[in-house]
Amino acid sequence: MTSRRAVIRTMGAALGAATLPFATVRRALAAEPVKVGFVYISPISDAGWTYQHDLGRKEMEKALAGKVQTKIVENVPEGPDAERVFRELAKDGHKLVFGTSFGYMNYMVKVAQQFPNNDFEHCTGYKTGKNLGIYNGRFYEGRYLCGIAAGRMTKSNVIGFVAAFPIPEVVMAINSFIRGARSVNPKAEMRVIWANTWYDPGKERAAAGTLVAQGADVLTHHTDSTAVAQAAEEKKVWVCAYHSNMAKYAPTRQLTASEEIWGGYYTKTVGRAIDGSWKPDHVWGGIRDGMIDIAPLNDAVPADAKAQIMKAREEIASGKLHPFAGPVVDQDGKARVAAGQTITDDALSKMDYYVEGVAGKLPKA
C-alpha cells in the first residue's frame, strides 16, 4: 500500500510542475520595460539629423515592442543644460541614454561617472568610459558619392558647402565631397561658409545664398535643417542634401542625399541593455554596415554618371575603394597620404586640413 506521505509528495510534485509555467508567465508579465532616453540637438521635424535618429528610435521601438519605453528630449543646446537633461534622465531610471550631438561629450562623461549603474551612448564623440560607449557613421562615404554626382552636374565648376563647426567630422566631409567631385571633374572647386551652428535655418539659408552669388551651381551642407535644400530649389541650383532625403524640399533640384540609418544600431544596442550584455564600444559604421547610404538619384543625372556612382558605392561597400586612398594632398601641396596607402581611422578622426580643391583657409575649431 502506498503510504499517505508518498501520495502527498507525488501530488505536490505534480502541482509544482503544473504551476511552474504560470509563475514564469507571471514574472514575464510583471517585468517592466527598460527605459531608454534620447537627447536631440534640434527639433525632430520631418528631415535632417535629428529626424534620422528619431526614425531609428521608432524602428527600435517596433522591433522591441513591449520590452522598451523611450523618452525624447529635443532641442537641447550643447551647454550646461545638456548636463541637466542627462542627469535627470539617469535619475528617472533610464537604463540607457543616447546623446546625439558632438558637443554633449564632456557633459555625458561627467554624468556617466556620477551614475555608474546607468549606461550611456554618445554619437560622434571620442571619449569613452566604463559605462559610456561611442558610435558614429562613416559620413564621408556617402559624401564621396554625392561628390561624384556634383562633379558630373556642375557647369561652373564651383561647389558650395555650408558647414557647421571646423571639427574633424565636418572637415572630412568637405574633403571627401571634393575628392569625389574631382575624381570625375578635376576642375571642380569647393567653397565653404561656416555657419558656426548645427541648426539655424536663417543662417544656413543666408550662407547658401552667398555661395550661389559666388558662382556655386551645386550646394551641399553639414548642418541639420532643410534650409540649404530649400534655397537650392528656389535659386535653381543643384543640391546634394545631407542626413536624410530632402527631395520633399527640393523636388526638382536634389541630385541625391547622403543618409544616415540608425535603426539597426539602436535595436541591437538597446537589445543588449535589455538582456544585460551591453558593454561600452566604439562603433564606426558605413555603407557595408547598413549605417550610411544615398537617396535615389535625380532623373537629370546622366545614365553613365549614375553607373559611376553606383559602381563606387559597391566598391566602397566591398572595401575596394576608400575615399581617402592615397595620394591625398592638402591644399598647400603637402602629401598627407602616400600613393598606394590608405588613411587610417585615427588620422581621419583628427583631420585638420583641407585637401586640394578646397578654397580658403580652415579656421581653428
Secondary structure as GFF3:
##gff-version 3
##sequence-region A 1 365
A	DSSP	alpha_helix	4	30	.	.	.	ID=ss1
A	DSSP	beta_strand	34	39	.	.	.	ID=ss2
A	DSSP	alpha_helix	49	63	.	.	.	ID=ss3
A	DSSP	beta_strand	68	73	.	.	.	ID=ss4
A	DSSP	alpha_helix	80	91	.	.	.	ID=ss5
A	DSSP	beta_strand	96	99	.	.	.	ID=ss6
A	DSSP	three_ten_helix	102	104	.	.	.	ID=ss7
A	DSSP	alpha_helix	105	114	.	.	.	ID=ss8
A	DSSP	beta_strand	119	123	.	.	.	ID=ss9
A	DSSP	beta_strand	132	137	.	.	.	ID=ss10
A	DSSP	alpha_helix	139	153	.	.	.	ID=ss11
A	DSSP	beta_strand	158	163	.	.	.	ID=ss12
A	DSSP	alpha_helix	168	182	.	.	.	ID=ss13
A	DSSP	beta_strand	189	194	.	.	.	ID=ss14
A	DSSP	alpha_helix	201	213	.	.	.	ID=ss15
A	DSSP	beta_strand	218	222	.	.	.	ID=ss16
A	DSSP	alpha_helix	227	235	.	.	.	ID=ss17
A	DSSP	beta_strand	238	243	.	.	.	ID=ss18
A	DSSP	beta_strand	254	260	.	.	.	ID=ss19
A	DSSP	alpha_helix	263	275	.	.	.	ID=ss20
A	DSSP	beta_strand	282	285	.	.	.	ID=ss21
A	DSSP	beta_strand	292	294	.	.	.	ID=ss22
A	DSSP	alpha_helix	303	318	.	.	.	ID=ss23
A	DSSP	beta_strand	328	329	.	.	.	ID=ss24
A	DSSP	beta_strand	335	337	.	.	.	ID=ss25
A	DSSP	alpha_helix	345	348	.	.	.	ID=ss26
###
